[in-house]
Amino acid sequence: MIQPAWAQTEPPGEDPAQDSGAGDEVVVTAARSVLPPSALPLTIDIIDKATLDQQIAISGSVTDAVSTLTPSFSPTRQKLSGAGETLRGRSPLYAINGIPQSTPLRDGSRDGFTIDGFFVDRVELIYGSNALQGIGGTGGIVNQVTVGAPRTEGLTGRVLLQGTADSDFHKDGLGGKAAGLVQYKAGRFDASVGAAYDRRGVFFDGEGRRIGLNLTQGETQDSRSWSLFGRFGYELGETARIDLIASRFQLDGDGDFVALPGNRALGIPTSAVKGTPPGEPAASRTESLALSLTDTSLWGGNFVSQIFWNRTHDTFGGELAPIATFQDPVIAPVGTLFDQSENRSRKYGGKISYERGVPGFEALTAIIGFDALWDSTEQRLIATDRIWVPPADFRSLAPFGQLNLALFDKKLRLAGGVRWENVAIRIDDFHTLASTTYDGRNPATFGGVAVAGGRPTFQDALLNGGVIVEPMPGIRAYVSYAEGFTMPDVGRITRAIRDQGISLDNYLDISPIVSNNREIGLEVKRGPLDASVAYFWSSSDKGQLLIARPDRIFDVQRLRTEIEGLEINLGVALPIPGARVSIGYAHLDGRYDSDTVPDGKVDTDLDGTNISPDRLNLAASYVRGPLSARLQTQFFLSRKFDGPKVDPRNDFGGYAITDATVRYETGIGAISLSAQNLFDKFYIDYSSDTRLPTDNLSYFAGRGRTITLGWDYRF
């Protein structure tokens, strides 16, 4: 039996350009099984440490690395907020060692920035709706597995120093990063402790102009972050182990710049000038603690248990002009009241599972388990201490079981399972903000409404199943069906209630989003060839659609959505030793029911806030001896949106971005040089180009050429 990835140890001091995990059997923690990925009816990708570090050196974050390498993942907004970033057209579940980072009832969209990538050993991607990790995986799972425990007795570690600049070396665009990890092993005990500090300057576009800031949602530019990490383990026996993993991540905006409106009609993007934004700069803080007990040979099977605690505190910045939603004439004259909001969330829970071959019928592998999660979230206004989103408590209790039957010497597998979700939500009586009932003309309409709280519940059996055919090693085909679920952004729904007499016990929009994923896939991994193709389609009767208001605040609508897509990936090792080329392509179509009175029939394309563009990825890499290099281009293809409620100004023209990196091991550490947007192309990012067509404060360009020089030393 094999431990889950977050419980495994790792060989320290190895060169990440050379360490691809060769010789180790891959175990995908997010799949909740020690069976190899080829035995599961899923599309699974693993971004190993070498690839992850290479991409982070180019783009700066784990989220950008995942987006760059995954054609069906949205191009990132290059902001702190990941609102609208999707996998296969739906929101993915971000997790760290299986611990969900999202807030189920009020999505602050900061879950992609909760740990520094320096402490991430690899990223596991599971595509498509599934309930393997519980709530949130409607688009798939992005599981970040932290560094393993040391294997070597004594002291080992790693140090990283980096400097970043735009190609014109503007002073206010300079950034730098310093990180270190020290690991110690003595007999059965081991410890890993590390810290990372990242200072980011402002970003510049391909025309040398400062990129505009989203003061409210938050920025990674003009910011600084601290990340602390600790892991302490003890081997209880030959196969049993206990681990305590703790982390803290904090990112604070510096507040040195304010946004300068652009001009969409003239193609001039939002920029930035020196200035002091009102209130507190946007910030994000995540603290996490997890205790796990594993035994890879308990009664002949694999036992995994984990209890965890997680807390987030997300501050949203203030706008230069007072936000209309926050006005209240009882406090100050309308149009003069400044305020800003913050999300506070706390979650705790536990997971337990046991897997083994059925005695007397070892071809049948069974998994039984139970997950529990409690989450409490609220959104308050900082300056006036008002409640915008009332405190909401979420509770999920979920037993589950999986079976995997191997037939004909494992050439045929039948897999399936069920997860029983028992969810309860509790929201006490509350009163909406005064502006909720304001019609924009008559001050007498200020006052908000009283809303009766409630305890809506949800119980359902979420199914999955599939067939895998592997006629020979390295070739497999599969068909699968899986259901996933998430909650709608209850915070957006409750804060937008305008009518009197609402009781949350029978308010339809509280009902969960249950989506499915039906998929057909083929993979070939033999010799120099690594290829895969997958066709999928999914639907949800009460999906979640983000609809923009004129004040740039998004509301939720519950409508039927349907998505289908095709993913193709091909990698080939060339006759030149160490050389490899790859191509990836994703095509997505998504539509929703836009009728004023929904009839259950989809008739309008999902817009850029809710689905990614088609994409073609090309890459060439070389790894031999002390030298490694990669050249990659992403082609984001043009898209027109059709339907009765589509604004043609949101059509997407497309663009292409090329990155490059080279790394050389000197013997006293490795030197790396990376360039994002190598050709310094000017472009408007996908999110800005496909939403809010009249908003000149949200018309952001993408980053121009950005150069990173790094030194990485292992001892």
N, C-alpha and C positions, 0 to 999 in steps of 0.2 A: 504494500500500500504506500501511497505517496501523500505527503502533507499538502494542504492548500498553499497557494503561493505565498500568502502573507505570513505563513508559519514556517516557511523554509529558510534555510541558511544559504549564504552566498559566498563564493570565493572572493576575498578582498584583494585589492591591489592589482586587479587585472585591467588591462587596457580596454575601455569600452568599445573601441573601434574593432577589436578582435573578439570580444566576448559576446557571442550571439546565443549562448546557451547550448551549444552543440554538446551532445552526449547526455543531456538531461531531458527526461520525459516531460513534456509540457503539460501542466495542469492548469486549467482555466478556473480560477476561483469563482468568478461570477456565474459559472454554469452549475455550481453547487454539486459537482461530481469530480471524482478522480479519474474517470474514464477519459481517454484522449479525445481531442476535438473531433477526430474523424469518426468517433462512435456516436456523435450527437447530431441530430437533424437540425443544425443551426448554421448560419453564416457567422464565422468567428474570425477575427483578426487579432494578432498580438503585436504590439509595437514594443520591441525589445529595448534594452537600455541604450545600446549603441545608437539605434535609430532615433530614439526619443531625445537623447542628448544632442544629437546632430540637428534635429529640427528645432529644439529649444534655442540652440545657439543662433539659428537663423531668425526665428520669430519671437522668442522670448517667453512663451508660455506653453503649458501642456495642451490647453484648448486649441491654440493655433496649430500646434503640431498634429493633433488629431484631425482638425479640419483640413490641413494641407494634404495629408496622406489618404483621406477618405473621400472619394468622389461624391458620395451621396450625403455628405455632411455640408451644411451651409457654410459659405465663406463667413468668417467671423467679422464682427463689427469693429474689431480692434479697440473695444471699449471694455470697461469693467463689467458692464451689464451684457449678458448673453441673450437678452430678450429677442425672440424671433429666430434664434439659431436652432436648427433642427437636424435630425438624422432620419433619413427616409421620410421627410415631411412631417415628423412628429417629434415632440420633445424627448430627448434621451434622459435617462437617469444617471447622474453623476454620483459615483461612490468612491470611497477610499477604503480599501480592504473590505469591501462589501457594506460599509456603513453609508447609508444614503446621505447626501449633502444637500438635497433639496428640502424646501419647506412645503409640505403638501397643500396647505390651505391659503398661503399668501406667498406667491413665488416672487422673490426679490431678484431672481435671475443672476445671482452672484455665485452659483454653485460650481462654476468652472474655475473659480479662484479661491480655493480653500487650503492649498498647500503649495509650497514651492516645488517645482519639478526636479530640483536637485535631490530630493528625498524620495522620488518615485523611481522604482526599479523597472517597471513596465506598465503598459496600459492594455487592458483587455477590452475588446469591443465585441459585443453581441448585437447583431442587427435585428431590427424588427420588434414588434410588440411581443412582450413576454412578461410573465409574473415571477421569474426565477428569484428576483430580489425584492418582490413585493411591489409597493406602489411606485409609479413613476416611469416604468420602462415601456412607454407606448411607442417610442421610436427606436429603442434599444438601450443598451447599458454601456456606459463608459466607466470602467472600474480601474482606478489607479492603485496599483500594488506597491506599497512602500518597500524600502530597502530591507533585505533579509539580514539575519543575524550572521556574525562572522563564523567562519569554519576554522580559521587558523588560531592557535594559541598565541596569546600575547596581544600586542597593540598594533592596529592597522588603521588606515584612514584615507581620506581624500580631501584635497583642497582645490578650489576653483576661483580664479580671478578673471573677470571680463570687463571690457570697456566697449561702449556702444556710441556711435555718432552717425548723424546723417552725412551724406557725401560732401556737403559744403562745410562740415564741421562748425555749425553754429554753436556758440557757447551754451545757449539755453537748451540745445538738443543733446548735450552730452549726458551719458548715463554710465553706470558701473554696477558691478555685482561682485560680492565676495561671499564665499560659502565654504564651510568645512564640516567634515563628519569624522568623528573618532570612534573606533570600535575596539572592544576589548573582550577577550575570551579567556576564562580560567576554569578548566574542568567543565562542570555542568552549567556554569553561569556565564552569561554574556550580556554585554551592554553596548548600545550604540547611541551616541549623543551628537547632535549637530545644530548648526545655525546658519541661516542665509540672510543676507541683506541685499536688497536690489533698489537702486536709485535710478529712476527713469526721467529723462528730460522730456521736453515737448517733441511732438512728431512733426515732420515736414513732408509735404507731398512732392510729386515729381516736378513741380514748377518752383520749388524752393519756398513755398508758402507754408506758414504754420497751419496745422490741421486744427479745425475747430474743436472745442470742448463741449461735451454734454455735461453741464454742471449738475443737473439733477440726478441722472442715472449713475454717473461716476465714470472715471477715466483711469486707464493704466498709465497714460502719459502724465508728465508733471506730477509724479507720485513717488512714494518710497514704501517699501514693504519689508517686514521682518517675518521670518519663519523659523520656528523652533521645533525640533524633533527629538524624541527619545524612545528607545526601545530596550526593554529589559526582559531577558528570558532565562528560563531554568529548565533543564532536562530532567524530568521526573523519573525517567527510565530509558530503556533502549528505544522505545517508540512514542513515549508520552512527553509532552512539553507544555509549559505555560508561558505566555507572553503578555507583557503589558506595553501598549503602544500609546504614546501621547504626542499631540502636535498642537501648535498654535500658529495661526497665520493672521497677520494684520497688514492691511494696505491703507495708507492715508494719502489723500490728495494734498498737494502743497498749497493750492489756492493762490498761485502767482499770476494766473491769466484768466481772462474772461472771453467769452465768445463774441465774434464779430460776424454779423449776418452776411450771408452770401447772396447770390442772385441766381435762382434756378433758370430763369429765362435766358440769362446771358452765359450760363455755365460756370459761374463763379462760385466756388464752394465756401461754406462757412469757414472762417479763420479764427485767429485768436490774437489778442493784444494784451500787453501787461496790464494788470489791474487786480483788484481784490474783490472776489465774489462776496455777496452778502452771506451772513450766517457761517455755519461750519462747512468745510469742504467735505465732499463725499468720501466715505470711508467704509471699510469692511473688516470684520474680525470674526474668526472662526476658531473655536477651541474644541478639541476632541480627545476622548480617552476611551480605550478599548482593552478589555482583558479577555484572553482566549485560552482555552484548554483543548489540546488536540491529542489524539492517540491513533496512530496509523495502524495499529494491530489490536484493537480492543475486541475481544471475542471473535477474532478473525476478520474484523471489518474496520472501517475508517470512521472515527468519531471526531466531530468538529463542534465546538461550542464557543460562543462569544457573547459578552455583554458590553454595552457601549453607552456613552454619554456624549452629547454634541450640543454646542451652543453657538449661535451666530448673532451678530449685532451689525446690521447694515444701515449706515447713515446715507440718506439721499440729500444731495446739495440743494441749494436754493437758486431760483432764477433771479436775474437782474430786475425784472418787473414782477411785482407780487402776483402769485398764482391765483386765478379767479376762484378755484375750488376751495381755497383756504380762507376766503373772505367771510367776515361776520360783523355786521354793523353794531352789534352789542359790544364788541371789543374795540373796534376802530372803524373809521369811515371806510366805506367800500372802495377798494382800489389802493389802499395804503397799508394793509396788514401783511407783513412779511412772515412767512413760516416755512418750515421744511419738515420732512418726515423721516422716521427710522423704523425699520423692521427689527423685532426682537423675537428670536425663536429658540426654543430649547427642546431637545428630543433625547429620549433614552429608550433602550430596548434590549432585546436579546435574540440570539439565533442558536439553534441546536439541530444537528442532523447526524444520521448514522447510515452508512452505506456498506453493503457487502453482498457477495454472491449468496443466493438462497441455498441453504444446506441441502445437499442431495440433488440440487439442480443448479450448479454453479454457472451455467450459461445465462442464467437470469440474475441480473444485478438489481437490487432494490435499494431505494433511498426513502427514509422517513424522516420528517423533521417538523419543527415548529418555530415560527417567527412571531415576535411581539414588538410593537412600536407604539410609543406615546410621543406626541408632539404638541407643543403649545406655542402659538404665534400671535402676535399683535402688531399693528402699525400705528404709531403715535405721531403727533405733531410736536416738534421739539420746543419751539418758542413759547407756545401757549398751553402745552401739556394737554391737548385735546386728543381724543381717540378718533382716528380715521377708520381703521379697521378694528372691530372689537376683538378682544381676546377669544381665540378659538382653540379648542382642545380636540385633538385627533387621536383615535385609538384603533389599532389594527391587531387582531389576533388571527393567526393563519397557520393551521396545520397543513402539511403537504406530503405527497408521496409520488415517487417516480419509479418506473420500471424500464429496464433495458435488456432485451432478449437477443442474444447472439446465436445465429443459426448458420449451418453449413461452414463451419470453421471460420466464423466471424465475417463471412462474405455478405451476409444479410443480417440486418438488425431491425428490430421493431422497438420503438421507444414511445413512451407516453406517460402522462401523469395528470394530477389534479391538485390545485391549491384552493382551499376553502377560505375565502376572505370574509372576515366578520369585522366590519368597520362601524365605528360610532363617532359622531361629531357633536360637540357641545358648545353652543354659543349662548350666552346670557342676553337678557333684554338690553338693548342699546338705543342710542339716538344718533342719527346721521348728522354730518356737519350741516351748519346753517345754510350753506350754499346749495345743498342738494335740491331744494325746492325753488331756487331762484331762477326766474325765467329770463333774466338779462335786462328786464325793463322796469319791473315794479318792485321796489324795495320791500314792499309788504309781503312778498312771497318768500323772503328769507325765513329760515326757522328750522329746516330739516324735518324729519319724520321719526316717530317712535316705532321701533321694530321689535316685535315679540321674539325672543330667542327660541331655541329649540334643540332637540337632540335627534336629528335625522340619522338613520342607520342604513347600512348597505350590507347585504349578505349575498354571496354568489360563489359558484364553483367555476374557477378559471381553468380551462382545459388546455392541454398541449399534446401533440402526438406526431409521429413521423416514421418514415421508412428510410433506411440507409442501405444502399447496395455498394459493396466494395469488392469488385470482381478480382482485383489484384492490388497489392500494396501501392498506395499513392494515387489510386483512381477511385473516386466515389461519386455517387449520385444520391440525391435525397429529395423527398417531398415532405412538407411539414405544415402543421397548423398550430398556432399558439395565440392565446389571449393574454392581453395585459390590461392594466387599469391604472387610472390616476384620478385625482379629484380635480374638478375645475378650480380655477383661482377664486376661491370663495371670498377672499378679501376684496377683489375687484367687484364681485357681485354684491356683497353686502354693503359696501361703501357707496354703491351707485343706486341703491333702492330709493325711489322717489314717491311711492304711493303709500298712503296710510293703510293700516290694518293688515300689514304683512306679518305672517308667522312663519318662521324658518322651518317649522316641522313639516309644512306642506308646500314649501316654495320649490318649484320644479328645478330651478337652476342649481340646486345643491346636489342633485343626483350625479353619480360618478360617470366618468368617461371610460367605457369598456371598448377597447379596440382589439382587432385581430390581425394576424399576419399569416397569410397563406403563401407558400414559397416552393419553388422548384429550383434546385441547384445542381451544378456539376463542377467537380474539382479534379485537377490533374497536377500532382506533385511528384514528378519522376525525372531523375537525371537533371538536366539543365533547365527544365520547364517547371514553372509554377503558375498555373492558370486556374481561373474560376469564372463561372457565369451564374447569375441568379436572377430569376424573375419573381416578383412578389406583387401582391395586391392586398390592401387592407381597407377596412371601413370601420366607422363608429357612428351609431345612430344619434348620439348626443355629444358630438365632438366639441372642442373648444376653439373658437375663432377669436383672434384679437382684432378689434375694430378701433381705428384711430378716431379720436375726437379732435376738434379744432385746437384745443389747448395742449395737444401732444400727450395727453393721458389716454391710455388704451382701456376700453371696456371689453367684457367677455360676452360673446353670443354663443348659444348652445344650438348647433346645427349639425345635420348629417354631413359627414365628410367621407370621401373615397379617394384613395391614393393607390397608384400602381407605378412600378418602376422596373428598370433593368440595370444590373450592375455587371460590368465585365472588367476583369483584371488579368493581366498577362505579364509575367516576368521571365526573362531568359538569361541564363549565364552564357556569356560569349566565349569563343575559343581563346580569347586573351585571358590569361589567368587573373582572377580578381575582378574582371569587368562584367557588368550586368546592365541590362536595359529593362525598362518596365513601362507599361501603359495601363491606365485605368479610365473607365468611362462609366458615367451614371446618367440615366434618363429618368425623369420623374414627371408624372402627371397627377395633379390633385384638383379636385372640384368639391364644391359644397352647395347646399340647398340655400339659395339666397332669397327665396320668396318671403314676402312680408308675413304671410301665413304659411309656414313650412309644410310642404306636401311629401317630404321624404325623398324627393328626387333631386339629384345634384344638377346644377345648371350654370355654375360660375366657377372660373378658375380660382384656386387659392392664390393669394398675392404673395409678394416677396417677404411679408412679415410671417408667413405661415408655411412657405415651402422654398427649397433651394433651387438654383438654376441647374440646368444640365451642365456637365463638366467633363473635360478630357484632361487627364494628367499624363505627362511624359517625363521620364527620368532616366538618367544614366549615372551609374556609380562605379567606383573603383576602390577596392580594398586589397592591398598587398604589402606585406611587411609593415614598416612603420607609417606608410602613407595611405590615407583614405580621402576620397573626394566624391562629391555628388553635384550634379546639375539637374534642375527640375523646373518644369513649366506647367502652370495650371491655366487652362483655357476655360473661362466661364462663358458659356454660350448664350447668345441673345435669346430673349423670351418675350412673347406677346401674351397678354392676359385677356381672355375672352369671357363675356358674360354680361348680363343686364346691369350689374352694379360695378363694372370695371371702369376705372379711370384710365384712359389711354396714355396719360402723362406718366403712368407708372410702368410702362413697357421698359424692358431692360435691353440695353445695347450690347452688352458683353465686353469683356476685356481679357487680357492674358498677362500673367505675372511670372517672371523667371527668377529663381533663387540659385545660389551656388555656395558651396562650402568646401574647404580643404583642411586636412588635419595631418600633423606629422609628429610622431613620437620621437623625442630627442634623447631619451634616456634619463633626463631629469624633468620629466613631465612632457605633456603634449601641447603643442601650439596649434591653435585653430584660427582660421580666418573665414568669416561667413558674410554673405551679402544677401539681404532681402530686397526683392525688386531690383535685380542686377542692372537692368537697362533704364532705371529711373523713370518708369512710365507713369504718366499722370492718368488717374482714373477716379471716378466716383464709385464708392463702394456699393455693393449690391443692395444692402439694406436701405441706404439713403436714396438710391436711385429708384426704388420700387415702392415707396410709401411716402405719405405726407407731401403731396406734390406742390403745395403752396407754402410750405414752411421753410424759410430761408435760414433758420437757426439749426436745422437738422439735415443739412445738405453737405455731408462730409466726404472729403477725398480720402483715398487710401494712402498708406505710407509710401514715400519715395524710396530711393536707394538708401538702405540702412546697413552700416558696416559694424560687425562685432569681432573684436580680437580677444582671444581667450587663452588662458594657460591652466591646464588641468594636471595635477600631480597626485599620484597614489603611492602610499608607502605601507 
